């Protein structure tokens, strides 16, 4: 847009024509360069919405117009002395613009600029200092616009990294603790610097991710069907967003919240940051299986932990479940009969009693 240029020419023209008394009075106080600078600043503000840019543009245009207008003032004075002046209430006598001298038909009866007001407006728009101020204002406004666009592109292409990501180290002795769950990785989060505040995408205030997630589970299911996604895809993409590895983290997290709720997202963030989820995924990828640790609502049947079985089958498991290796399963079935593990599994809270009854 060229609003700074148009306003820079328009305000001096209106002031010179006397059609707007307020501008006429103001023009008499600050002169043609001042009116042009005011127009440039106002045009810049309207165009960008940034009052700071508008003020800077206006001041620079006024100073530039004042200085450059002084260099052409002698030419205008000569034109006035030669009888080629136009009297205005705001600025006194101004030189007649050269294009009116070149095309006198414009000022003759029936011409576009036949009225005295139109001739005064033309003289005001082309008075000393107005054109330089107009071009300075437009140039500055365009520069500010390009800088804002460049900054926005830079912000979009460089999202903030995951805050204080945990440092993961391989544990060469995963069963050294003596427990039944092998911990193949150790996680340690570096200490938070003074004044540290968690950033992107871990804030759940209204208006951000939560605003995108107001559609609820039904809308999430429709979006999943349209995108050809399943529940595991939704969970995996949310995990990647939390780790800062997603190209569209807001959409991935919003879909997760639509499907599972805000509390589930908070739990997922905690599991990812603690390293429990990565540990489970790594163990199952390597075929070690064991205890399942990850996000969940505590029911044991919510199936929110993505894993791979036998190196090829993608499944969703529940936090707190325990998966045996195939050799362990075969050995138990062989020793205690087929269906042994099914009976123990169905017993749930009575599993210890059922195990004692069957094993003795």
N, C-alpha and C positions, 0 to 999 in steps of 0.2 A: 504494500500500500504506500501511497505518497501523501499521507495526511500532513506530515510536517511541512512539505513543500507547499501544499495547497493553503494551509492555514497561514504560513509565512507571507504568502502573497495576498491572501484574502483579508487579513486584519488591517494592514495598511490601506488597502483599497477601500474597505468599508469606512475607516476613519476619515480618509480623504474625501469621500463622497458626501459625508455628513448625514447619511441615512440612518446611522445608529448613534444618537447623541452621546451615549456613554463612551463608545469607542472614540468618538471625535474628541471628547474632553481628555480621555486617557492619552490619545495620540499627541495632543498638544503638549502633554507633560513629558513623554518619554521619546518622542520623535519616531521617525520611520524605522530606524534600525531597532529601536526598542519594541515597536509593534511587531516587526518581523520576528525578532527573537522570542517574544511572547507567543506568537503563532506557532513557531517551530517547537517550543517546549510543550504547548498544549496538544499539538498534533502528535508528538512523540508519546505523550502520556495516554492519549486516546487509543493510539495504535498498539501500545505494548501493555498498558495497564500498570506500568511501573512509574510511580511519581518521581523516584530518584533519577531515573533516566531522563524523564521529562525536564526536571530542573537543570540537569547538566547540559542537556541539548539546548535549552533556551538560553542559558548564560553564554555558552560557546557561540551560538548563532548571533546573539546580540553583540558580543565583543568582536567577532569576525566581521559582521556587517558594519559595525561602527568604524573599524580600522580601514576596511576595504572601501567603504562608502566615502571616507575622507579623501581617498586617492582619486575618486571620480567627481568630487564635489566641484572642482573648478570647471569641468565640462558643463555641468548643469548650470552653474552661475553664468557661463557664457551664453548658454541657450536662453536663459531668462533675460539677460541684458539685450539679446537680439530680438526680443519681443516674442519669444516662443515659450512663454510661461503659462501655467494654469493656476489660478488662485484657489486655494483650499482653506477651509476654516481651521482644520487641525494642524496643518504643517506650513501654512503660509503659501507663498508662491512656489510651485514646483515646475521643473522643466517638462515641456511636452515630450512624451515618449517618441523616439525616432520613427517607430512604425506608423504613428499618426501623421508624421511629416511625409513619410514615404507613400502612404495611402490616404490622401486627404479626403477621399470619398467616404471614409468611415465616419467622419465628423459632419458631413453635409446633411441636409435635411433628408430624412428617410434612411440614413446610414445607421449602422449598428451602434455607433458611439455618438449619435447626434446630440443627445441630452448632455447638459452640463455635468450632471451627477456621474454619468458613465465616463466622461473625459477626466473628471477628478479621480474616479476610482482607478482608471488606467495610470494616471500620473502617480498615484500613491503606490500602486503595485510595482512600478518601475522606478521609484525614487531611489536616490543614492543609498546603498547599503542593503536594500531589500533583497535583491536577487542573490548576493553573496550569502546573506544570512539564511535564505531559503535553502540553498544548495548545501551549506554546512549542516543545517538541521536535518535534512533528509539523509545525508551521508552518515551522520552520527547515529541516527535512528536505525538505519539499515545495518550498521556495524553492531549495535547492541543486539539486534534481532539475530544476526548470524552467530554471535557469541553465545546467546541463550540456546540456540538450536544445537550448537556444537557441544555445549555442556550437557544438554539433555541426552544426546547420543552417547556421550562418554559415560554418563551415569547408567544408561540402559545396558551398555555393553560391558560394564565392570561392576557387577553386583557385589555387595560386601561379602567377605568370606565368612565361613562358619566361625562363630566366636570361640576362642580358646579351644580348638579341637584337641581331643585327648591324644596323647602320644602312645602308640601301640608297639609293643615289643613281643617277640616270639618267646614262648615259654618252652624250653627244651624238655622239661619234666612235668607234663601236664597233670600227672596223678601224684605228684610229690606231696600234696596236702593230705593225702590219705583218704579223701572222699571218693564217692562213686562217680563224680562228675569231673571230666578232664578239662582243665583250663589251659587251652593252648596259647592264649594271648594274655598279656598283662597290660592294663591301661592306667595311665597316670596323666591327670590333667594339670597343665602348668598353673602356677599360682596367678590369681587375678591381679592385674596392676591396680594401683590406687585410683579410685573413681570409676572403675569399670562398670559398664551397664550392658547387659545382653542386647544384641541387635539382631535383626533379620536372620531367619524368619521366625524368631522365637517370641514375638510380641503378638498377643491375641486380643488387642483392644478392638472395640467396635469400629467398623468402617473399613478395616483392612481385609484380612483373610475372612473374618467372621461375616463381613458384608456379602462376600461371594458365596458364603455357605448357608444362606437363609432358605434355600430351596428344600432342604431336608433330604431324607433317605430316598423318597420316591423319585425326586428329580435326579439324584445321584445315580440311581439304577438306570434311569432313562439315558443319562449321559454316558454311562458305562456301556450300555447296549449299542448306542450310536457310534461310540468310538471303538467298539470291539474289544473292550477291556473286561477282565474279571476281577474278583476281589483281591487276588494276589497282586495284580497290576497296580491297583489303587494303593495298596500298602507299600509296595516296592517303590513307586514313584514318590510317595510321601517321605519315605526314608531317604531317597536321593535328594529331595528338596531340603530336608533337615541337615544333610551333610554338605549342602551347597553345591551339589552336582547336577541340579536340574536346570533346564533352560527356562522353564515356566513354573517356578516354585509356588507362586500364589495360587495358580490353578490346581496344581497337584495337592496342595494342602487344603484348599477349599473343598475339593472333591472328597478328601479323606474325612473332613469334618462333617460334610453332608451325610456321609455314609455311617460314620461311627460316633460322631459327637466331639465336642471340644475337650472333654475330660480324657477321651481316648488319645487325642493328639498330644496333650500334655504328657500322658504316660509314655507315648511313643518317643517323644523328645528325650525324656529321662532315660529310657532304655537304650536309645542310640548313643546318647552322650556317655552313659556308664560303660559301654562296651559289651554289655551282656548279649545284645542281639547279634553283634558281629561274631562273638565267640560261638554262639549257637550255630549260626549260618556256616562258619568255617568248619566246625566239627562235623556237621552233616554233609558238607561238600566232600570232606575227606573220608567219609564213610564211618566215622567213629561214633556218631549218634550220641545217645545218652540223654541227660536232663535238658529239657527245653526251657530256655529263658528268653523272654521278650514281652512285647506289649500284650495287654489283656485286661479283662474286667474282673478277673479272679474266679470266674465261674468254672474254668477248666474246659469249656466247650465252645469258646468264642472263635477259635481258629484264626489267629491274627499274626502268627509267626511264620514268615515265609522260609521254606527249607527245600532241600533237594535230597531225595532218597535214591539210593542205588546209583547215584551219579547222573540220573536222567529224568526222574519223575519229580515234577514240581508239586509241592503240597503246601497246605497251611496247617500248622500245628497250634496247640494251645499252651500258654505259659503253665509250667508245672508238670506237663506230661513227660514221660520217660520212654524213649524208644530203644529197644534192644537191637543189637547186631543180629544178623541172620544166623550166624553160627551159634550164638547164645540161645536164640529161639529154638533152633533145631535140637540142641543138646538138652534143653529143658523138656521139650515135647517127647524126645526119645526116652528120657529118664522117668517122666511122670505121666506119660500118655498124651495122646492127641486131645486138644481142647483144654489142656491144663492152664495155659495162660489166659484163655478166654474166660474160664471160670474165675480166676483170680481178678481179672479186669472187671468183670461184672459185679463182683462183691463190693467194690469201692471201699467204704469205711470198714466193712467186715473182712477185708482182704487178709489181715493178719490171722484171724480165726480160721478162715477158709484154707489158708496156706498151711497152718498147723494141722488141720484136719486131714489134708491131702498128703502132706509130706510126713507128718508124724514126728 
